[in-house]
């Protein structure tokens, strides 16, 4: 796997069709094998939304749901290129443990911090 084929983007919401198209165009043009979208603002991720935004090549994912219209992290990858061993979702992050071709496993973590002052201390 080529580590340079990762795209990380603050999507600022995936709830509008125009945003779906914009994000999908960026993903396709980047030729990334792993994509991490932060601030998805999506509480419940549907298969339809995943296919619409990522296309059929991104067949594996892990997500941290948004709370209302705040936050949300989505990490998706192509299983034909990247082999995931484990995933983990915490309060402010989503992580994937990938198997490297050289036998060295590595973690990828997407983080999105809270906006409310009372939660910032928990985040830190």
Phi and psi restraints in degrees (range 20) as a CNS / XPLOR table:
assign (resid 1 and name C) (resid 2 and name N)
       (resid 2 and name CA) (resid 2 and name C) 1.0 -92.2 20.0 2
assign (resid 2 and name N) (resid 2 and name CA)
       (resid 2 and name C) (resid 3 and name N) 1.0 112.4 20.0 2
assign (resid 2 and name C) (resid 3 and name N)
       (resid 3 and name CA) (resid 3 and name C) 1.0 -64.1 20.0 2
assign (resid 3 and name N) (resid 3 and name CA)
       (resid 3 and name C) (resid 4 and name N) 1.0 -19.4 20.0 2
assign (resid 3 and name C) (resid 4 and name N)
       (resid 4 and name CA) (resid 4 and name C) 1.0 -74.7 20.0 2
assign (resid 4 and name N) (resid 4 and name CA)
       (resid 4 and name C) (resid 5 and name N) 1.0 -1.2 20.0 2
assign (resid 4 and name C) (resid 5 and name N)
       (resid 5 and name CA) (resid 5 and name C) 1.0 -100.3 20.0 2
assign (resid 5 and name N) (resid 5 and name CA)
       (resid 5 and name C) (resid 6 and name N) 1.0 44.9 20.0 2
assign (resid 5 and name C) (resid 6 and name N)
       (resid 6 and name CA) (resid 6 and name C) 1.0 -117.7 20.0 2
assign (resid 6 and name N) (resid 6 and name CA)
       (resid 6 and name C) (resid 7 and name N) 1.0 134.9 20.0 2
assign (resid 6 and name C) (resid 7 and name N)
       (resid 7 and name CA) (resid 7 and name C) 1.0 -117.4 20.0 2
assign (resid 7 and name N) (resid 7 and name CA)
       (resid 7 and name C) (resid 8 and name N) 1.0 126.8 20.0 2
assign (resid 7 and name C) (resid 8 and name N)
       (resid 8 and name CA) (resid 8 and name C) 1.0 -121.1 20.0 2
assign (resid 8 and name N) (resid 8 and name CA)
       (resid 8 and name C) (resid 9 and name N) 1.0 128.4 20.0 2
assign (resid 8 and name C) (resid 9 and name N)
       (resid 9 and name CA) (resid 9 and name C) 1.0 -148.0 20.0 2
assign (resid 9 and name N) (resid 9 and name CA)
       (resid 9 and name C) (resid 10 and name N) 1.0 135.4 20.0 2
assign (resid 9 and name C) (resid 10 and name N)
       (resid 10 and name CA) (resid 10 and name C) 1.0 -82.2 20.0 2
assign (resid 10 and name N) (resid 10 and name CA)
       (resid 10 and name C) (resid 11 and name N) 1.0 102.1 20.0 2
assign (resid 10 and name C) (resid 11 and name N)
       (resid 11 and name CA) (resid 11 and name C) 1.0 -75.5 20.0 2
assign (resid 11 and name N) (resid 11 and name CA)
       (resid 11 and name C) (resid 12 and name N) 1.0 -19.4 20.0 2
assign (resid 11 and name C) (resid 12 and name N)
       (resid 12 and name CA) (resid 12 and name C) 1.0 55.1 20.0 2
assign (resid 12 and name N) (resid 12 and name CA)
       (resid 12 and name C) (resid 13 and name N) 1.0 37.0 20.0 2
assign (resid 12 and name C) (resid 13 and name N)
       (resid 13 and name CA) (resid 13 and name C) 1.0 108.0 20.0 2
assign (resid 13 and name N) (resid 13 and name CA)
       (resid 13 and name C) (resid 14 and name N) 1.0 139.4 20.0 2
assign (resid 13 and name C) (resid 14 and name N)
       (resid 14 and name CA) (resid 14 and name C) 1.0 -120.8 20.0 2
assign (resid 14 and name N) (resid 14 and name CA)
       (resid 14 and name C) (resid 15 and name N) 1.0 25.3 20.0 2
assign (resid 14 and name C) (resid 15 and name N)
       (resid 15 and name CA) (resid 15 and name C) 1.0 -91.8 20.0 2
assign (resid 15 and name N) (resid 15 and name CA)
       (resid 15 and name C) (resid 16 and name N) 1.0 -5.1 20.0 2
assign (resid 15 and name C) (resid 16 and name N)
       (resid 16 and name CA) (resid 16 and name C) 1.0 -114.4 20.0 2
assign (resid 16 and name N) (resid 16 and name CA)
       (resid 16 and name C) (resid 17 and name N) 1.0 142.7 20.0 2
assign (resid 16 and name C) (resid 17 and name N)
       (resid 17 and name CA) (resid 17 and name C) 1.0 -60.3 20.0 2
assign (resid 17 and name N) (resid 17 and name CA)
       (resid 17 and name C) (resid 18 and name N) 1.0 -39.0 20.0 2
assign (resid 17 and name C) (resid 18 and name N)
       (resid 18 and name CA) (resid 18 and name C) 1.0 -61.0 20.0 2
assign (resid 18 and name N) (resid 18 and name CA)
       (resid 18 and name C) (resid 19 and name N) 1.0 -37.3 20.0 2
assign (resid 18 and name C) (resid 19 and name N)
       (resid 19 and name CA) (resid 19 and name C) 1.0 -68.4 20.0 2
assign (resid 19 and name N) (resid 19 and name CA)
       (resid 19 and name C) (resid 20 and name N) 1.0 -39.3 20.0 2
assign (resid 19 and name C) (resid 20 and name N)
       (resid 20 and name CA) (resid 20 and name C) 1.0 -54.5 20.0 2
assign (resid 20 and name N) (resid 20 and name CA)
       (resid 20 and name C) (resid 21 and name N) 1.0 -49.4 20.0 2
assign (resid 20 and name C) (resid 21 and name N)
       (resid 21 and name CA) (resid 21 and name C) 1.0 -63.9 20.0 2
assign (resid 21 and name N) (resid 21 and name CA)
       (resid 21 and name C) (resid 22 and name N) 1.0 -41.8 20.0 2
assign (resid 21 and name C) (resid 22 and name N)
       (resid 22 and name CA) (resid 22 and name C) 1.0 -63.8 20.0 2
assign (resid 22 and name N) (resid 22 and name CA)
       (resid 22 and name C) (resid 23 and name N) 1.0 -46.0 20.0 2
assign (resid 22 and name C) (resid 23 and name N)
       (resid 23 and name CA) (resid 23 and name C) 1.0 -65.9 20.0 2
assign (resid 23 and name N) (resid 23 and name CA)
       (resid 23 and name C) (resid 24 and name N) 1.0 -43.7 20.0 2
assign (resid 23 and name C) (resid 24 and name N)
       (resid 24 and name CA) (resid 24 and name C) 1.0 -61.5 20.0 2
assign (resid 24 and name N) (resid 24 and name CA)
       (resid 24 and name C) (resid 25 and name N) 1.0 -42.8 20.0 2
assign (resid 24 and name C) (resid 25 and name N)
       (resid 25 and name CA) (resid 25 and name C) 1.0 -60.6 20.0 2
assign (resid 25 and name N) (resid 25 and name CA)
       (resid 25 and name C) (resid 26 and name N) 1.0 -40.7 20.0 2
assign (resid 25 and name C) (resid 26 and name N)
       (resid 26 and name CA) (resid 26 and name C) 1.0 -66.9 20.0 2
assign (resid 26 and name N) (resid 26 and name CA)
       (resid 26 and name C) (resid 27 and name N) 1.0 -42.8 20.0 2
assign (resid 26 and name C) (resid 27 and name N)
       (resid 27 and name CA) (resid 27 and name C) 1.0 -61.7 20.0 2
assign (resid 27 and name N) (resid 27 and name CA)
       (resid 27 and name C) (resid 28 and name N) 1.0 -47.1 20.0 2
assign (resid 27 and name C) (resid 28 and name N)
       (resid 28 and name CA) (resid 28 and name C) 1.0 -63.6 20.0 2
assign (resid 28 and name N) (resid 28 and name CA)
       (resid 28 and name C) (resid 29 and name N) 1.0 -43.1 20.0 2
assign (resid 28 and name C) (resid 29 and name N)
       (resid 29 and name CA) (resid 29 and name C) 1.0 -70.9 20.0 2
assign (resid 29 and name N) (resid 29 and name CA)
       (resid 29 and name C) (resid 30 and name N) 1.0 -24.8 20.0 2
assign (resid 29 and name C) (resid 30 and name N)
       (resid 30 and name CA) (resid 30 and name C) 1.0 -76.5 20.0 2
assign (resid 30 and name N) (resid 30 and name CA)
       (resid 30 and name C) (resid 31 and name N) 1.0 -22.9 20.0 2
assign (resid 30 and name C) (resid 31 and name N)
       (resid 31 and name CA) (resid 31 and name C) 1.0 58.4 20.0 2
assign (resid 31 and name N) (resid 31 and name CA)
       (resid 31 and name C) (resid 32 and name N) 1.0 31.0 20.0 2
assign (resid 31 and name C) (resid 32 and name N)
       (resid 32 and name CA) (resid 32 and name C) 1.0 -73.1 20.0 2
assign (resid 32 and name N) (resid 32 and name CA)
       (resid 32 and name C) (resid 33 and name N) 1.0 152.4 20.0 2
assign (resid 32 and name C) (resid 33 and name N)
       (resid 33 and name CA) (resid 33 and name C) 1.0 -102.9 20.0 2
assign (resid 33 and name N) (resid 33 and name CA)
       (resid 33 and name C) (resid 34 and name N) 1.0 -21.6 20.0 2
assign (resid 33 and name C) (resid 34 and name N)
       (resid 34 and name CA) (resid 34 and name C) 1.0 -128.7 20.0 2
assign (resid 34 and name N) (resid 34 and name CA)
       (resid 34 and name C) (resid 35 and name N) 1.0 132.0 20.0 2
assign (resid 34 and name C) (resid 35 and name N)
       (resid 35 and name CA) (resid 35 and name C) 1.0 -129.0 20.0 2
assign (resid 35 and name N) (resid 35 and name CA)
       (resid 35 and name C) (resid 36 and name N) 1.0 132.2 20.0 2
assign (resid 35 and name C) (resid 36 and name N)
       (resid 36 and name CA) (resid 36 and name C) 1.0 -119.2 20.0 2
assign (resid 36 and name N) (resid 36 and name CA)
       (resid 36 and name C) (resid 37 and name N) 1.0 116.9 20.0 2
assign (resid 36 and name C) (resid 37 and name N)
       (resid 37 and name CA) (resid 37 and name C) 1.0 -106.4 20.0 2
assign (resid 37 and name N) (resid 37 and name CA)
       (resid 37 and name C) (resid 38 and name N) 1.0 127.0 20.0 2
assign (resid 37 and name C) (resid 38 and name N)
       (resid 38 and name CA) (resid 38 and name C) 1.0 -108.0 20.0 2
assign (resid 38 and name N) (resid 38 and name CA)
       (resid 38 and name C) (resid 39 and name N) 1.0 155.2 20.0 2
assign (resid 38 and name C) (resid 39 and name N)
       (resid 39 and name CA) (resid 39 and name C) 1.0 56.3 20.0 2
assign (resid 39 and name N) (resid 39 and name CA)
       (resid 39 and name C) (resid 40 and name N) 1.0 53.8 20.0 2
assign (resid 39 and name C) (resid 40 and name N)
       (resid 40 and name CA) (resid 40 and name C) 1.0 -71.6 20.0 2
assign (resid 40 and name N) (resid 40 and name CA)
       (resid 40 and name C) (resid 41 and name N) 1.0 -27.1 20.0 2
assign (resid 40 and name C) (resid 41 and name N)
       (resid 41 and name CA) (resid 41 and name C) 1.0 59.3 20.0 2
assign (resid 41 and name N) (resid 41 and name CA)
       (resid 41 and name C) (resid 42 and name N) 1.0 27.2 20.0 2
assign (resid 41 and name C) (resid 42 and name N)
       (resid 42 and name CA) (resid 42 and name C) 1.0 -113.4 20.0 2
assign (resid 42 and name N) (resid 42 and name CA)
       (resid 42 and name C) (resid 43 and name N) 1.0 118.9 20.0 2
assign (resid 42 and name C) (resid 43 and name N)
       (resid 43 and name CA) (resid 43 and name C) 1.0 -81.9 20.0 2
assign (resid 43 and name N) (resid 43 and name CA)
       (resid 43 and name C) (resid 44 and name N) 1.0 -36.9 20.0 2
assign (resid 43 and name C) (resid 44 and name N)
       (resid 44 and name CA) (resid 44 and name C) 1.0 -127.9 20.0 2
assign (resid 44 and name N) (resid 44 and name CA)
       (resid 44 and name C) (resid 45 and name N) 1.0 115.2 20.0 2
assign (resid 44 and name C) (resid 45 and name N)
       (resid 45 and name CA) (resid 45 and name C) 1.0 -88.2 20.0 2
assign (resid 45 and name N) (resid 45 and name CA)
       (resid 45 and name C) (resid 46 and name N) 1.0 122.1 20.0 2
assign (resid 45 and name C) (resid 46 and name N)
       (resid 46 and name CA) (resid 46 and name C) 1.0 -98.8 20.0 2
assign (resid 46 and name N) (resid 46 and name CA)
       (resid 46 and name C) (resid 47 and name N) 1.0 157.6 20.0 2
assign (resid 46 and name C) (resid 47 and name N)
       (resid 47 and name CA) (resid 47 and name C) 1.0 -61.6 20.0 2
assign (resid 47 and name N) (resid 47 and name CA)
       (resid 47 and name C) (resid 48 and name N) 1.0 -37.6 20.0 2
assign (resid 47 and name C) (resid 48 and name N)
       (resid 48 and name CA) (resid 48 and name C) 1.0 -59.8 20.0 2
assign (resid 48 and name N) (resid 48 and name CA)
       (resid 48 and name C) (resid 49 and name N) 1.0 -46.2 20.0 2
assign (resid 48 and name C) (resid 49 and name N)
       (resid 49 and name CA) (resid 49 and name C) 1.0 -63.9 20.0 2
assign (resid 49 and name N) (resid 49 and name CA)
       (resid 49 and name C) (resid 50 and name N) 1.0 -43.6 20.0 2
assign (resid 49 and name C) (resid 50 and name N)
       (resid 50 and name CA) (resid 50 and name C) 1.0 -58.8 20.0 2
assign (resid 50 and name N) (resid 50 and name CA)
       (resid 50 and name C) (resid 51 and name N) 1.0 -47.9 20.0 2
assign (resid 50 and name C) (resid 51 and name N)
       (resid 51 and name CA) (resid 51 and name C) 1.0 -65.9 20.0 2
assign (resid 51 and name N) (resid 51 and name CA)
       (resid 51 and name C) (resid 52 and name N) 1.0 -38.0 20.0 2
assign (resid 51 and name C) (resid 52 and name N)
       (resid 52 and name CA) (resid 52 and name C) 1.0 -63.7 20.0 2
assign (resid 52 and name N) (resid 52 and name CA)
       (resid 52 and name C) (resid 53 and name N) 1.0 -43.6 20.0 2
assign (resid 52 and name C) (resid 53 and name N)
       (resid 53 and name CA) (resid 53 and name C) 1.0 -83.4 20.0 2
assign (resid 53 and name N) (resid 53 and name CA)
       (resid 53 and name C) (resid 54 and name N) 1.0 -41.8 20.0 2
assign (resid 53 and name C) (resid 54 and name N)
       (resid 54 and name CA) (resid 54 and name C) 1.0 -99.9 20.0 2
assign (resid 54 and name N) (resid 54 and name CA)
       (resid 54 and name C) (resid 55 and name N) 1.0 -28.3 20.0 2
assign (resid 54 and name C) (resid 55 and name N)
       (resid 55 and name CA) (resid 55 and name C) 1.0 88.1 20.0 2
assign (resid 55 and name N) (resid 55 and name CA)
       (resid 55 and name C) (resid 56 and name N) 1.0 169.9 20.0 2
assign (resid 55 and name C) (resid 56 and name N)
       (resid 56 and name CA) (resid 56 and name C) 1.0 -72.4 20.0 2
assign (resid 56 and name N) (resid 56 and name CA)
       (resid 56 and name C) (resid 57 and name N) 1.0 -16.8 20.0 2
assign (resid 56 and name C) (resid 57 and name N)
       (resid 57 and name CA) (resid 57 and name C) 1.0 -69.1 20.0 2
assign (resid 57 and name N) (resid 57 and name CA)
       (resid 57 and name C) (resid 58 and name N) 1.0 -28.2 20.0 2
assign (resid 57 and name C) (resid 58 and name N)
       (resid 58 and name CA) (resid 58 and name C) 1.0 -89.3 20.0 2
assign (resid 58 and name N) (resid 58 and name CA)
       (resid 58 and name C) (resid 59 and name N) 1.0 90.7 20.0 2
assign (resid 58 and name C) (resid 59 and name N)
       (resid 59 and name CA) (resid 59 and name C) 1.0 -102.7 20.0 2
assign (resid 59 and name N) (resid 59 and name CA)
       (resid 59 and name C) (resid 60 and name N) 1.0 -1.1 20.0 2
assign (resid 59 and name C) (resid 60 and name N)
       (resid 60 and name CA) (resid 60 and name C) 1.0 -129.3 20.0 2
assign (resid 60 and name N) (resid 60 and name CA)
       (resid 60 and name C) (resid 61 and name N) 1.0 145.4 20.0 2
assign (resid 60 and name C) (resid 61 and name N)
       (resid 61 and name CA) (resid 61 and name C) 1.0 -159.7 20.0 2
assign (resid 61 and name N) (resid 61 and name CA)
       (resid 61 and name C) (resid 62 and name N) 1.0 162.9 20.0 2
assign (resid 61 and name C) (resid 62 and name N)
       (resid 62 and name CA) (resid 62 and name C) 1.0 -138.8 20.0 2
assign (resid 62 and name N) (resid 62 and name CA)
       (resid 62 and name C) (resid 63 and name N) 1.0 144.2 20.0 2
assign (resid 62 and name C) (resid 63 and name N)
       (resid 63 and name CA) (resid 63 and name C) 1.0 -142.2 20.0 2
assign (resid 63 and name N) (resid 63 and name CA)
       (resid 63 and name C) (resid 64 and name N) 1.0 149.2 20.0 2
assign (resid 63 and name C) (resid 64 and name N)
       (resid 64 and name CA) (resid 64 and name C) 1.0 -106.7 20.0 2
assign (resid 64 and name N) (resid 64 and name CA)
       (resid 64 and name C) (resid 65 and name N) 1.0 113.3 20.0 2
assign (resid 64 and name C) (resid 65 and name N)
       (resid 65 and name CA) (resid 65 and name C) 1.0 -63.6 20.0 2
assign (resid 65 and name N) (resid 65 and name CA)
       (resid 65 and name C) (resid 66 and name N) 1.0 150.0 20.0 2
assign (resid 65 and name C) (resid 66 and name N)
       (resid 66 and name CA) (resid 66 and name C) 1.0 -72.2 20.0 2
assign (resid 66 and name N) (resid 66 and name CA)
       (resid 66 and name C) (resid 67 and name N) 1.0 154.9 20.0 2
assign (resid 66 and name C) (resid 67 and name N)
       (resid 67 and name CA) (resid 67 and name C) 1.0 -102.4 20.0 2
assign (resid 67 and name N) (resid 67 and name CA)
       (resid 67 and name C) (resid 68 and name N) 1.0 104.8 20.0 2
assign (resid 67 and name C) (resid 68 and name N)
       (resid 68 and name CA) (resid 68 and name C) 1.0 68.0 20.0 2
assign (resid 68 and name N) (resid 68 and name CA)
       (resid 68 and name C) (resid 69 and name N) 1.0 -120.2 20.0 2
assign (resid 68 and name C) (resid 69 and name N)
       (resid 69 and name CA) (resid 69 and name C) 1.0 -111.1 20.0 2
assign (resid 69 and name N) (resid 69 and name CA)
       (resid 69 and name C) (resid 70 and name N) 1.0 24.6 20.0 2
assign (resid 69 and name C) (resid 70 and name N)
       (resid 70 and name CA) (resid 70 and name C) 1.0 -117.0 20.0 2
assign (resid 70 and name N) (resid 70 and name CA)
       (resid 70 and name C) (resid 71 and name N) 1.0 136.3 20.0 2
assign (resid 70 and name C) (resid 71 and name N)
       (resid 71 and name CA) (resid 71 and name C) 1.0 75.1 20.0 2
assign (resid 71 and name N) (resid 71 and name CA)
       (resid 71 and name C) (resid 72 and name N) 1.0 -152.4 20.0 2
assign (resid 71 and name C) (resid 72 and name N)
       (resid 72 and name CA) (resid 72 and name C) 1.0 101.7 20.0 2
assign (resid 72 and name N) (resid 72 and name CA)
       (resid 72 and name C) (resid 73 and name N) 1.0 131.5 20.0 2
assign (resid 72 and name C) (resid 73 and name N)
       (resid 73 and name CA) (resid 73 and name C) 1.0 -131.0 20.0 2
assign (resid 73 and name N) (resid 73 and name CA)
       (resid 73 and name C) (resid 74 and name N) 1.0 139.1 20.0 2
assign (resid 73 and name C) (resid 74 and name N)
       (resid 74 and name CA) (resid 74 and name C) 1.0 -135.0 20.0 2
assign (resid 74 and name N) (resid 74 and name CA)
       (resid 74 and name C) (resid 75 and name N) 1.0 120.9 20.0 2
assign (resid 74 and name C) (resid 75 and name N)
       (resid 75 and name CA) (resid 75 and name C) 1.0 -113.9 20.0 2
assign (resid 75 and name N) (resid 75 and name CA)
       (resid 75 and name C) (resid 76 and name N) 1.0 122.9 20.0 2
assign (resid 75 and name C) (resid 76 and name N)
       (resid 76 and name CA) (resid 76 and name C) 1.0 -126.9 20.0 2
assign (resid 76 and name N) (resid 76 and name CA)
       (resid 76 and name C) (resid 77 and name N) 1.0 148.6 20.0 2
assign (resid 76 and name C) (resid 77 and name N)
       (resid 77 and name CA) (resid 77 and name C) 1.0 -147.6 20.0 2
assign (resid 77 and name N) (resid 77 and name CA)
       (resid 77 and name C) (resid 78 and name N) 1.0 162.2 20.0 2
assign (resid 77 and name C) (resid 78 and name N)
       (resid 78 and name CA) (resid 78 and name C) 1.0 -91.8 20.0 2
assign (resid 78 and name N) (resid 78 and name CA)
       (resid 78 and name C) (resid 79 and name N) 1.0 114.0 20.0 2
assign (resid 78 and name C) (resid 79 and name N)
       (resid 79 and name CA) (resid 79 and name C) 1.0 -68.9 20.0 2
assign (resid 79 and name N) (resid 79 and name CA)
       (resid 79 and name C) (resid 80 and name N) 1.0 -16.5 20.0 2
assign (resid 79 and name C) (resid 80 and name N)
       (resid 80 and name CA) (resid 80 and name C) 1.0 -74.6 20.0 2
assign (resid 80 and name N) (resid 80 and name CA)
       (resid 80 and name C) (resid 81 and name N) 1.0 -16.1 20.0 2
assign (resid 80 and name C) (resid 81 and name N)
       (resid 81 and name CA) (resid 81 and name C) 1.0 -113.2 20.0 2
assign (resid 81 and name N) (resid 81 and name CA)
       (resid 81 and name C) (resid 82 and name N) 1.0 -39.7 20.0 2
assign (resid 81 and name C) (resid 82 and name N)
       (resid 82 and name CA) (resid 82 and name C) 1.0 -119.0 20.0 2
assign (resid 82 and name N) (resid 82 and name CA)
       (resid 82 and name C) (resid 83 and name N) 1.0 129.4 20.0 2
assign (resid 82 and name C) (resid 83 and name N)
       (resid 83 and name CA) (resid 83 and name C) 1.0 -104.7 20.0 2
assign (resid 83 and name N) (resid 83 and name CA)
       (resid 83 and name C) (resid 84 and name N) 1.0 118.5 20.0 2
assign (resid 83 and name C) (resid 84 and name N)
       (resid 84 and name CA) (resid 84 and name C) 1.0 -92.6 20.0 2
assign (resid 84 and name N) (resid 84 and name CA)
       (resid 84 and name C) (resid 85 and name N) 1.0 137.1 20.0 2
assign (resid 84 and name C) (resid 85 and name N)
       (resid 85 and name CA) (resid 85 and name C) 1.0 -97.5 20.0 2
assign (resid 85 and name N) (resid 85 and name CA)
       (resid 85 and name C) (resid 86 and name N) 1.0 -36.8 20.0 2
assign (resid 85 and name C) (resid 86 and name N)
       (resid 86 and name CA) (resid 86 and name C) 1.0 -156.5 20.0 2
assign (resid 86 and name N) (resid 86 and name CA)
       (resid 86 and name C) (resid 87 and name N) 1.0 158.1 20.0 2
assign (resid 86 and name C) (resid 87 and name N)
       (resid 87 and name CA) (resid 87 and name C) 1.0 -132.2 20.0 2
assign (resid 87 and name N) (resid 87 and name CA)
       (resid 87 and name C) (resid 88 and name N) 1.0 159.3 20.0 2
assign (resid 87 and name C) (resid 88 and name N)
       (resid 88 and name CA) (resid 88 and name C) 1.0 -150.2 20.0 2
assign (resid 88 and name N) (resid 88 and name CA)
       (resid 88 and name C) (resid 89 and name N) 1.0 136.6 20.0 2
assign (resid 88 and name C) (resid 89 and name N)
       (resid 89 and name CA) (resid 89 and name C) 1.0 -124.0 20.0 2
assign (resid 89 and name N) (resid 89 and name CA)
       (resid 89 and name C) (resid 90 and name N) 1.0 125.3 20.0 2
assign (resid 89 and name C) (resid 90 and name N)
       (resid 90 and name CA) (resid 90 and name C) 1.0 -117.3 20.0 2
assign (resid 90 and name N) (resid 90 and name CA)
       (resid 90 and name C) (resid 91 and name N) 1.0 -172.2 20.0 2
assign (resid 90 and name C) (resid 91 and name N)
       (resid 91 and name CA) (resid 91 and name C) 1.0 -61.0 20.0 2
assign (resid 91 and name N) (resid 91 and name CA)
       (resid 91 and name C) (resid 92 and name N) 1.0 -36.7 20.0 2
assign (resid 91 and name C) (resid 92 and name N)
       (resid 92 and name CA) (resid 92 and name C) 1.0 -130.5 20.0 2
assign (resid 92 and name N) (resid 92 and name CA)
       (resid 92 and name C) (resid 93 and name N) 1.0 17.5 20.0 2
assign (resid 92 and name C) (resid 93 and name N)
       (resid 93 and name CA) (resid 93 and name C) 1.0 -154.3 20.0 2
assign (resid 93 and name N) (resid 93 and name CA)
       (resid 93 and name C) (resid 94 and name N) 1.0 159.4 20.0 2
assign (resid 93 and name C) (resid 94 and name N)
       (resid 94 and name CA) (resid 94 and name C) 1.0 -132.6 20.0 2
assign (resid 94 and name N) (resid 94 and name CA)
       (resid 94 and name C) (resid 95 and name N) 1.0 138.3 20.0 2
assign (resid 94 and name C) (resid 95 and name N)
       (resid 95 and name CA) (resid 95 and name C) 1.0 -135.0 20.0 2
assign (resid 95 and name N) (resid 95 and name CA)
       (resid 95 and name C) (resid 96 and name N) 1.0 151.8 20.0 2
assign (resid 95 and name C) (resid 96 and name N)
       (resid 96 and name CA) (resid 96 and name C) 1.0 -134.0 20.0 2
assign (resid 96 and name N) (resid 96 and name CA)
       (resid 96 and name C) (resid 97 and name N) 1.0 131.3 20.0 2
assign (resid 96 and name C) (resid 97 and name N)
       (resid 97 and name CA) (resid 97 and name C) 1.0 -94.3 20.0 2
assign (resid 97 and name N) (resid 97 and name CA)
       (resid 97 and name C) (resid 98 and name N) 1.0 115.2 20.0 2
assign (resid 97 and name C) (resid 98 and name N)
       (resid 98 and name CA) (resid 98 and name C) 1.0 -101.1 20.0 2
assign (resid 98 and name N) (resid 98 and name CA)
       (resid 98 and name C) (resid 99 and name N) 1.0 148.0 20.0 2
assign (resid 98 and name C) (resid 99 and name N)
       (resid 99 and name CA) (resid 99 and name C) 1.0 -91.6 20.0 2
assign (resid 99 and name N) (resid 99 and name CA)
       (resid 99 and name C) (resid 100 and name N) 1.0 120.4 20.0 2
assign (resid 99 and name C) (resid 100 and name N)
       (resid 100 and name CA) (resid 100 and name C) 1.0 -79.4 20.0 2
assign (resid 100 and name N) (resid 100 and name CA)
       (resid 100 and name C) (resid 101 and name N) 1.0 151.5 20.0 2
assign (resid 100 and name C) (resid 101 and name N)
       (resid 101 and name CA) (resid 101 and name C) 1.0 -63.9 20.0 2
assign (resid 101 and name N) (resid 101 and name CA)
       (resid 101 and name C) (resid 102 and name N) 1.0 -27.6 20.0 2
assign (resid 101 and name C) (resid 102 and name N)
       (resid 102 and name CA) (resid 102 and name C) 1.0 -86.4 20.0 2
assign (resid 102 and name N) (resid 102 and name CA)
       (resid 102 and name C) (resid 103 and name N) 1.0 5.4 20.0 2
assign (resid 102 and name C) (resid 103 and name N)
       (resid 103 and name CA) (resid 103 and name C) 1.0 92.0 20.0 2
assign (resid 103 and name N) (resid 103 and name CA)
       (resid 103 and name C) (resid 104 and name N) 1.0 -8.5 20.0 2
assign (resid 103 and name C) (resid 104 and name N)
       (resid 104 and name CA) (resid 104 and name C) 1.0 -90.8 20.0 2
assign (resid 104 and name N) (resid 104 and name CA)
       (resid 104 and name C) (resid 105 and name N) 1.0 114.4 20.0 2
assign (resid 104 and name C) (resid 105 and name N)
       (resid 105 and name CA) (resid 105 and name C) 1.0 -81.1 20.0 2
assign (resid 105 and name N) (resid 105 and name CA)
       (resid 105 and name C) (resid 106 and name N) 1.0 151.4 20.0 2
assign (resid 105 and name C) (resid 106 and name N)
       (resid 106 and name CA) (resid 106 and name C) 1.0 -146.4 20.0 2
assign (resid 106 and name N) (resid 106 and name CA)
       (resid 106 and name C) (resid 107 and name N) 1.0 148.7 20.0 2
assign (resid 106 and name C) (resid 107 and name N)
       (resid 107 and name CA) (resid 107 and name C) 1.0 -95.6 20.0 2
assign (resid 107 and name N) (resid 107 and name CA)
       (resid 107 and name C) (resid 108 and name N) 1.0 139.0 20.0 2
assign (resid 107 and name C) (resid 108 and name N)
       (resid 108 and name CA) (resid 108 and name C) 1.0 -115.7 20.0 2
assign (resid 108 and name N) (resid 108 and name CA)
       (resid 108 and name C) (resid 109 and name N) 1.0 129.6 20.0 2
assign (resid 108 and name C) (resid 109 and name N)
       (resid 109 and name CA) (resid 109 and name C) 1.0 -129.1 20.0 2
assign (resid 109 and name N) (resid 109 and name CA)
       (resid 109 and name C) (resid 110 and name N) 1.0 129.6 20.0 2
assign (resid 109 and name C) (resid 110 and name N)
       (resid 110 and name CA) (resid 110 and name C) 1.0 -102.5 20.0 2
assign (resid 110 and name N) (resid 110 and name CA)
       (resid 110 and name C) (resid 111 and name N) 1.0 134.2 20.0 2
assign (resid 110 and name C) (resid 111 and name N)
       (resid 111 and name CA) (resid 111 and name C) 1.0 -125.8 20.0 2
assign (resid 111 and name N) (resid 111 and name CA)
       (resid 111 and name C) (resid 112 and name N) 1.0 139.6 20.0 2
assign (resid 111 and name C) (resid 112 and name N)
       (resid 112 and name CA) (resid 112 and name C) 1.0 -140.7 20.0 2
assign (resid 112 and name N) (resid 112 and name CA)
       (resid 112 and name C) (resid 113 and name N) 1.0 114.9 20.0 2
assign (resid 112 and name C) (resid 113 and name N)
       (resid 113 and name CA) (resid 113 and name C) 1.0 -80.6 20.0 2
assign (resid 113 and name N) (resid 113 and name CA)
       (resid 113 and name C) (resid 114 and name N) 1.0 156.0 20.0 2
assign (resid 113 and name C) (resid 114 and name N)
       (resid 114 and name CA) (resid 114 and name C) 1.0 -74.0 20.0 2
assign (resid 114 and name N) (resid 114 and name CA)
       (resid 114 and name C) (resid 115 and name N) 1.0 155.9 20.0 2
assign (resid 114 and name C) (resid 115 and name N)
       (resid 115 and name CA) (resid 115 and name C) 1.0 -94.9 20.0 2
assign (resid 115 and name N) (resid 115 and name CA)
       (resid 115 and name C) (resid 116 and name N) 1.0 -25.6 20.0 2
assign (resid 115 and name C) (resid 116 and name N)
       (resid 116 and name CA) (resid 116 and name C) 1.0 -77.6 20.0 2
assign (resid 116 and name N) (resid 116 and name CA)
       (resid 116 and name C) (resid 117 and name N) 1.0 138.0 20.0 2
assign (resid 116 and name C) (resid 117 and name N)
       (resid 117 and name CA) (resid 117 and name C) 1.0 -57.9 20.0 2
assign (resid 117 and name N) (resid 117 and name CA)
       (resid 117 and name C) (resid 118 and name N) 1.0 -40.4 20.0 2
assign (resid 117 and name C) (resid 118 and name N)
       (resid 118 and name CA) (resid 118 and name C) 1.0 -65.6 20.0 2
assign (resid 118 and name N) (resid 118 and name CA)
       (resid 118 and name C) (resid 119 and name N) 1.0 -27.2 20.0 2
assign (resid 118 and name C) (resid 119 and name N)
       (resid 119 and name CA) (resid 119 and name C) 1.0 -88.7 20.0 2
assign (resid 119 and name N) (resid 119 and name CA)
       (resid 119 and name C) (resid 120 and name N) 1.0 -16.0 20.0 2
assign (resid 119 and name C) (resid 120 and name N)
       (resid 120 and name CA) (resid 120 and name C) 1.0 -64.1 20.0 2
assign (resid 120 and name N) (resid 120 and name CA)
       (resid 120 and name C) (resid 121 and name N) 1.0 -35.2 20.0 2
assign (resid 120 and name C) (resid 121 and name N)
       (resid 121 and name CA) (resid 121 and name C) 1.0 -65.7 20.0 2
assign (resid 121 and name N) (resid 121 and name CA)
       (resid 121 and name C) (resid 122 and name N) 1.0 -41.0 20.0 2
assign (resid 121 and name C) (resid 122 and name N)
       (resid 122 and name CA) (resid 122 and name C) 1.0 -62.3 20.0 2
assign (resid 122 and name N) (resid 122 and name CA)
       (resid 122 and name C) (resid 123 and name N) 1.0 -38.8 20.0 2
assign (resid 122 and name C) (resid 123 and name N)
       (resid 123 and name CA) (resid 123 and name C) 1.0 -64.0 20.0 2
assign (resid 123 and name N) (resid 123 and name CA)
       (resid 123 and name C) (resid 124 and name N) 1.0 -45.9 20.0 2
